[in-house]
Amino acid sequence: MQSLFIINNGGEIIIEKHYRGLMGRAVCDQFWLEVLKCKEPRETKPILSVAKWYLVHVQHNSLFFLAVLQAEAPPLQVIEGLKSVIEVFGHYMTEVTEESIKDQFVPVYQLLDEMFDYGIPFNTYPNSLTSMIGSSSVFKDLLGPGGITSGYDLAELGSGSGGFTPTKGNLGTGMRLTGMGSDTIGSPPVSRTLTGSSGFGSTPTNIGAGNGAGGNMAGVGGSNTVPWRSIEKDHTLNEVYFDIIEEIDCIIGRNGRIVTSELFGTITSDCSLSGTPHLSMFFNNTRAIDSVSFHPCVRLKDWDNSKVINFIPPDGKFTLLDFTVSRSQNIDIPIMITPVLNWNANPPTKEAPIEISGGIGNLQISVGSKAMMKSDLEDVVITLTFPKGISSTSLTPSTGLVTYDEITKILVWKMKTVTREKPPVLSGSIIVPPGSQRIGPTVEVQFTAMKYSAVGLTIDQLVVSEINYKPRKAVRSITKAGRFEV
């Protein structure tokens, strides 16, 4: 990585960091031109090639984290590096926004200095960085006790300690992405042994021997063998919570059949456990998952052998793993959307033949949830985008709130909950004047389904060992809509 820029949603550069010589800001102008070509910023391609540069970026809270490369590099490694910047910033700020970055201007530059060495990810562990950079009264303290248990299922997570004992051996140093032809990402592309007489001695020093027996991982900036966790961490309340979050991208045809669907999942954790606990996580259905990427704390060999996740967790909030499911038959969508539109065309004339004679359309959209749902759908939002040729609409919901913008021709129907017993319906008419085609609206859907997994992935058992106390454990499943269109 040659340089790193943080750009706001107006195209203004708020942070720039150069690792291999100064670079002009003109490259950011080229990037912003590509952003402006898209209807929405989120549609910007994450990897762009302009002139003699490669531009790789991720978006977060209306901010663009842009990496500029002069030569080819593994794109996933660059993206993971940018995501780690956002994660580390989150340990110093309540929320990573333009205002919070400006408030923490000095520590932001210090962090970017420590995290990358000559543009290569070097130290991305929040625990190690917070000990080096230090925290002040204005920083967010994520390492203290607490925990909000609302919405978690406290049952069926196994015993508090004992049971399965994690395999001995050292921890993997990279983030592995299985099923995509890559062994590790997230680690600098350097030799695993450091030799020579300048500062390292004549004896090779092992900096990550994988999962072989007898391996030992050197801590970044210290002797800690678990660089993502403090050695002597003590909490008043010992608890660990997990969220299985699934986001569905889906296109449904007018006949109600799924045209295409894909699921992106994440397991996040909020951990407040004293000492150095060893966790073992057992799942009930891993066959549906196509590819997985792990936090460096996960022992990859155990996952490859038995599909069990053994790890020593970081302290505080972190992402344990990300996964994808691309086979539509493995995704059970929790919501049902049925739009019906019947046209009463105006009589054709010489100036307006039948194709563009206009008319009145009777529109009805019903929304329901699947029978296997344990709870109601929440925060359901149906957005109808009508063609510009529509002259007027008259649509009434059976429940919820409807707003319509005459200028943009966009109708938004919001419902707090959708129950199985009484599916809500939006019905009424739309009028198309002569000279315009009779085209129905596009339908976009947003929803949240609590205690539901679209691929049936649940945690059967969570075993915590190497401790002398009984921790509190909980897990909840959340399924959301990503780009969901009908």
C-alpha positions in Angstrom: 0.0 0.0 0.0 1.5 3.3 -1.1 -0.9 5.6 0.7 -4.1 5.6 2.8 -6.8 8.3 2.6 -10.0 8.8 4.6 -12.6 10.7 2.5 -16.0 12.0 3.6 -19.2 11.7 1.6 -18.5 15.1 0.0 -15.2 14.1 -1.5 -13.1 16.0 1.1 -9.9 14.3 2.4 -9.9 14.4 6.2 -6.9 12.0 6.8 -4.0 11.1 4.6 -1.0 8.8 5.5 1.9 8.0 3.1 4.0 4.9 3.6 6.2 4.9 0.5 6.8 8.5 -0.3 4.5 11.5 -0.8 1.6 11.1 -3.2 -0.4 13.9 -4.8 -4.1 14.2 -4.0 -5.0 14.1 -7.6 -5.4 10.3 -7.3 -8.3 10.9 -4.9 -10.0 13.2 -7.5 -9.9 10.2 -9.9 -11.4 8.0 -7.3 -14.2 10.5 -6.6 -15.1 10.7 -10.3 -15.7 7.0 -10.2 -17.9 7.5 -7.1 -20.0 10.2 -8.8 -20.6 7.9 -11.8 -22.7 5.6 -9.6 -26.3 6.2 -8.6 -25.4 5.5 -4.9 -22.0 5.5 -3.3 -22.4 1.9 -2.1 -22.5 0.8 -5.8 -18.8 1.9 -6.3 -16.6 -1.0 -7.1 -14.3 -1.9 -4.2 -11.3 -2.3 -6.5 -10.6 0.2 -9.3 -7.8 0.6 -11.8 -7.1 4.2 -12.9 -4.0 5.4 -14.8 -1.0 3.8 -13.0 -2.7 3.2 -9.7 -4.9 0.5 -8.1 -7.6 1.9 -5.8 -9.0 -0.3 -3.1 -11.6 1.0 -0.6 -14.2 0.1 2.0 -17.1 2.3 3.2 -18.2 2.9 6.8 -20.6 5.5 8.1 -20.4 7.6 4.9 -16.6 7.5 5.0 -14.4 6.1 2.3 -11.2 4.3 3.5 -9.0 4.3 0.4 -5.8 2.4 -0.2 -3.7 3.4 -3.2 -1.4 0.7 -4.6 1.3 1.1 -7.4 1.8 -2.6 -7.9 -0.5 -5.6 -7.8 -1.2 -7.0 -4.3 -3.7 -9.6 -2.9 -6.9 -7.5 -2.8 -8.4 -9.4 0.1 -5.4 -8.6 2.2 -5.7 -4.9 1.5 -9.5 -4.9 2.3 -8.9 -6.8 5.5 -6.2 -4.2 6.4 -8.7 -1.4 5.9 -11.3 -3.1 7.9 -8.9 -3.6 10.7 -8.3 0.2 10.7 -12.0 0.7 11.3 -12.1 -2.0 14.0 -9.1 -0.4 15.9 -10.6 3.1 15.6 -13.7 1.7 17.2 -11.7 1.0 20.4 -10.9 4.7 20.7 -14.2 6.2 19.5 -17.8 5.7 20.5 -18.6 5.6 16.7 -16.2 5.9 13.8 -17.4 9.1 12.1 -15.9 12.1 10.5 -16.4 14.1 13.7 -14.9 11.5 16.0 -11.8 11.1 13.7 -11.2 14.8 13.8 -11.6 14.8 17.6 -9.0 12.1 17.9 -6.6 13.5 15.2 -3.3 12.7 17.0 -4.1 9.1 18.1 -5.4 8.4 14.6 -2.1 9.2 13.0 -0.2 7.3 15.8 -2.4 4.2 15.1 -1.8 4.4 11.4 2.0 4.6 12.1 1.9 1.5 14.3 -0.5 -0.6 12.2 1.4 -0.6 8.9 5.1 -1.0 8.2 6.0 0.3 4.8 2.4 -0.1 3.8 2.2 -3.7 4.9 -0.2 -4.7 7.8 2.0 -5.3 10.8 0.2 -4.9 14.1 -3.6 -4.9 13.9 -4.4 -6.2 17.4 -6.4 -3.6 19.4 -5.1 -5.0 22.7 -1.5 -4.5 21.7 -2.2 -1.0 20.1 -4.1 0.3 23.1 -1.2 -0.7 25.4 1.3 1.2 23.2 -0.8 4.2 22.2 -2.5 4.4 25.5 -6.0 5.5 26.3 -7.2 8.8 27.8 -10.4 10.1 29.4 -11.9 10.9 25.9 -11.4 7.4 24.6 -14.1 4.8 24.6 -13.4 2.1 27.2 -14.5 -1.2 25.7 -12.6 -3.4 28.1 -14.7 -2.9 31.2 -17.5 -5.1 32.5 -21.1 -4.9 31.4 -23.2 -6.5 28.7 -26.7 -6.1 27.4 -28.5 -9.4 27.4 -31.8 -8.3 25.8 -32.8 -10.6 23.0 -30.3 -13.3 23.8 -31.1 -17.0 24.2 -29.5 -18.0 27.5 -30.2 -21.7 27.2 -28.7 -24.6 25.3 -25.1 -23.4 25.3 -23.6 -26.3 27.2 -21.8 -26.5 30.5 -19.8 -23.6 32.0 -16.4 -25.2 32.1 -14.8 -28.6 31.5 -16.0 -30.9 28.7 -14.1 -30.5 25.5 -10.5 -29.6 25.9 -8.9 -27.6 23.0 -6.1 -29.2 21.1 -2.7 -28.1 22.3 -0.4 -26.2 20.0 0.0 -22.6 19.0 -2.5 -20.3 17.3 -2.7 -19.4 13.6 -1.3 -16.0 12.8 -3.2 -15.2 9.6 -6.9 -14.9 8.7 -7.7 -17.9 6.5 -10.3 -17.8 3.8 -11.3 -21.3 2.9 -12.9 -22.4 -0.3 -11.5 -19.5 -2.3 -8.0 -20.8 -3.3 -6.1 -18.9 -0.6 -4.4 -20.2 2.5 -4.1 -17.1 4.6 -4.9 -13.4 4.4 -4.4 -10.7 6.9 -0.7 -11.5 7.5 2.2 -9.6 5.9 3.7 -11.4 2.9 7.1 -11.9 4.7 9.2 -14.9 5.6 8.1 -16.8 8.7 11.7 -16.7 10.1 13.8 -13.7 10.7 17.5 -14.2 10.3 20.6 -12.0 10.3 22.7 -10.2 12.8 21.0 -6.8 12.8 18.9 -6.9 15.9 17.6 -10.5 15.6 20.7 -12.5 16.3 22.1 -15.4 14.3 19.4 -17.8 15.4 16.2 -17.8 13.3 13.3 -16.5 15.2 9.9 -18.2 14.6 7.1 -15.6 14.2 4.2 -18.0 13.5 4.7 -21.6 12.9 1.1 -22.3 12.2 -0.7 -25.1 14.1 2.1 -27.6 14.3 3.1 -29.2 17.6 5.5 -27.2 19.7 4.9 -23.9 17.8 5.0 -20.6 19.7 3.8 -17.2 18.4 5.8 -14.2 19.4 3.6 -11.4 20.8 3.7 -8.1 19.0 5.7 -5.6 21.0 6.0 -7.9 24.0 6.3 -11.4 25.4 2.6 -12.1 25.4 2.0 -15.3 23.4 -1.6 -14.1 22.7 -1.1 -10.7 21.3 -4.8 -10.0 20.9 -5.5 -10.4 24.6 -4.0 -9.0 27.9 -2.3 -11.6 30.1 -3.9 -10.6 33.4 -7.4 -9.5 32.6 -9.8 -9.4 35.5 -13.6 -8.7 35.3 -16.2 -8.3 38.0 -18.8 -9.9 35.7 -17.6 -12.8 33.6 -19.8 -13.0 30.5 -19.6 -13.6 26.8 -22.2 -13.0 24.2 -22.4 -14.0 20.5 -24.5 -12.6 17.7 -25.1 -14.7 14.5 -26.0 -11.9 12.0 -27.1 -12.9 8.5 -27.8 -10.4 5.7 -29.6 -11.6 2.6 -29.3 -10.2 -0.9 -32.2 -11.4 -3.0 -34.2 -10.8 -6.2 -37.7 -12.2 -6.3 -39.7 -12.3 -9.5 -43.3 -11.1 -10.0 -44.4 -14.8 -9.8 -43.0 -15.0 -6.3 -40.1 -17.3 -7.2 -36.5 -16.5 -6.2 -34.4 -15.3 -9.1 -31.2 -15.1 -7.2 -30.1 -15.0 -3.6 -26.9 -14.8 -1.6 -26.3 -14.6 2.2 -23.4 -12.9 4.0 -23.0 -13.9 7.7 -21.0 -12.7 10.6 -20.5 -14.0 14.1 -19.6 -11.2 16.5 -18.8 -11.4 20.2 -18.7 -9.2 23.3 -16.3 -10.9 25.7 -15.6 -10.0 29.3 -13.9 -13.1 30.7 -11.1 -13.0 33.3 -7.8 -14.8 32.8 -7.0 -16.6 29.6 -10.1 -18.7 28.8 -10.2 -21.3 26.1 -13.5 -21.5 24.2 -14.8 -24.3 22.0 -17.8 -23.6 19.8 -19.9 -26.5 18.2 -22.4 -25.9 15.4 -25.3 -27.9 14.2 -25.2 -27.2 10.4 -21.9 -26.2 8.7 -22.5 -27.9 5.4 -24.5 -25.0 4.0 -21.6 -22.6 4.4 -19.6 -22.1 1.2 -16.6 -20.1 2.5 -15.4 -18.8 5.9 -12.8 -16.3 7.1 -11.7 -16.3 10.7 -10.3 -14.0 13.3 -6.6 -14.8 13.9 -7.4 -16.2 17.3 -9.1 -19.3 15.7 -7.1 -22.5 15.5 -7.6 -23.4 11.8 -6.4 -27.0 12.1 -9.3 -27.9 14.4 -11.8 -26.3 12.1 -10.4 -28.2 9.1 -10.5 -31.5 11.0 -13.7 -31.4 12.9 -15.6 -28.1 12.1 -15.1 -27.0 15.7 -13.9 -23.5 16.5 -11.3 -23.5 19.3 -9.9 -20.1 20.3 -8.7 -17.8 23.0 -10.9 -14.8 22.6 -9.9 -11.1 22.5 -11.3 -8.9 25.3 -14.2 -6.7 24.3 -16.0 -6.6 21.0 -14.7 -8.5 18.0 -15.7 -10.4 14.9 -15.1 -14.1 15.2 -15.8 -15.1 11.7 -17.4 -14.1 8.4 -19.1 -16.6 6.0 -21.1 -16.7 2.8 -23.8 -18.9 1.4 -24.3 -18.6 -2.4 -26.6 -21.6 -3.1 -30.2 -20.4 -3.1 -31.6 -23.8 -2.1 -29.8 -23.4 1.3 -31.3 -20.0 2.1 -34.8 -19.9 3.6 -36.1 -16.4 3.3 -38.3 -15.4 6.3 -40.5 -12.9 4.5 -43.1 -13.3 1.8 -43.9 -10.4 -0.6 -46.8 -10.7 -3.1 -47.4 -7.7 -5.4 -50.4 -7.8 -7.7 -51.0 -5.1 -10.4 -54.0 -5.2 -12.8 -54.4 -2.5 -15.5 -57.5 -0.9 -16.9 -56.2 0.7 -20.0 -57.7 3.8 -21.6 -59.1 3.4 -25.1 -56.4 3.9 -27.7 -56.3 7.0 -29.9 -54.3 8.0 -32.9 -52.0 10.0 -30.7 -51.8 7.4 -28.0 -51.9 3.8 -29.2 -52.7 1.0 -26.7 -49.1 0.6 -25.6 -49.0 4.2 -24.3 -52.7 4.9 -23.8 -52.4 5.2 -20.1 -55.0 4.0 -17.6 -55.6 3.0 -14.0 -53.8 0.3 -12.3 -55.1 -1.6 -9.2 -52.2 -2.4 -7.0 -52.1 -4.7 -4.0 -49.1 -5.8 -2.0 -49.3 -8.3 0.8 -46.5 -9.0 3.3 -46.2 -12.1 5.5 -43.7 -14.1 7.5 -42.9 -17.8 7.2 -44.6 -20.3 9.5 -41.4 -21.5 11.1 -40.6 -18.0 12.5 -40.4 -18.0 16.3 -41.0 -14.2 16.5 -42.5 -11.5 14.4 -40.7 -9.6 11.7 -39.5 -6.2 12.9 -38.7 -2.8 11.3 -40.2 -3.8 8.0 -39.9 -1.1 5.3 -41.4 -1.5 1.8 -40.1 1.1 -0.7 -42.0 1.5 -4.0 -40.3 3.5 -6.8 -42.8 4.5 -9.5 -41.9 5.5 -13.0 -41.8 9.3 -13.7 -44.8 8.9 -16.0 -47.2 8.1 -13.0 -49.5 11.1 -12.5 -50.9 10.2 -9.1 -51.3 7.4 -6.6 -53.9 6.5 -4.0 -52.6 3.7 -1.8 -53.8 2.8 1.7 -52.2 0.4 4.2 -54.1 -1.9 6.5 -51.4 -1.1 9.1 -48.3 1.0 9.4 -47.4 4.5 8.0 -47.2 5.5 4.4 -45.4 8.5 3.0 -45.3 9.5 -0.7 -43.0 12.0 -2.5 -44.6 13.5 -5.5 -41.3 14.8 -6.9 -39.3 11.5 -6.7 -42.3 9.3 -7.1 -41.2 7.2 -4.1 -43.6 5.6 -1.6 -42.3 4.3 1.7 -44.4 2.0 3.8 -43.1 1.4 7.4 -44.3 -1.2 9.8 -42.9 -1.8 13.3 -43.9 -5.5 13.3 -45.4 -8.0 10.9 -47.3 -10.9 12.4 -48.2 -14.3 10.9 -51.8 -14.1 12.1 -52.7 -10.9 10.3 -50.5 -10.1 7.2 -50.6 -6.4 6.3 -51.8 -5.2 2.9 -51.2 -2.1 0.9 -53.9 -1.5 -1.7 -55.2 1.2 -4.0 -54.8 2.6 -7.5 -52.2 4.4 -9.6 -53.0 6.6 -12.6 -51.0 6.8 -15.8 -51.8 9.6 -18.2 -52.1 9.0 -22.0 -48.7 9.1 -23.6 -47.0 7.1 -20.9 -46.3 3.4 -20.6 -48.1 1.3 -18.0 -45.2 0.1 -15.9 -45.4 -1.0 -12.3 -43.1 0.1 -9.5 -39.9 -1.5 -8.3 -40.2 -2.9 -4.8 -37.3 -2.8 -2.2 -37.7 -4.5 1.1 -36.0 -4.1 4.5 -36.7 -6.2 7.6 -35.2 -7.7 10.7 -35.9 -11.3 11.9 -34.8 -12.0 15.5 -34.1 -15.5 16.7 -34.0 -16.8 13.1 -31.3 -18.2 10.9 -31.9 -18.3 7.1 -29.4 -21.2 6.8 -30.3 -23.0 10.0 -26.9 -22.2 11.5 -27.0 -22.4 15.3 -24.5 -22.9 18.1 -25.2 -26.2 19.8 -22.7 -25.9 22.6 -20.1 -23.4 23.9 -17.5 -24.8 26.3 -15.3 -22.5 28.3 -12.3 -24.1 29.9 -9.0 -23.1 31.7 -11.1 -21.0 34.2 -12.1 -21.3 37.9 -15.4 -19.6 37.7 -18.8 -20.1 36.0 -19.3 -17.5 33.1 -22.6 -16.2 31.8 -23.1 -17.2 28.1 -25.7 -16.2 25.6 -26.3 -16.3 21.8 -28.9 -14.8 19.5 -29.6 -15.0 15.8 -30.5 -12.0 13.6 -31.4 -12.1 10.0 -31.6 -8.9 8.0 -32.3 -7.8 4.4 -29.4 -6.5 2.4 -30.3 -5.7 -1.2 -33.7 -7.2 -1.4 -35.9 -6.5 -4.4 -39.1 -7.8 -5.9 
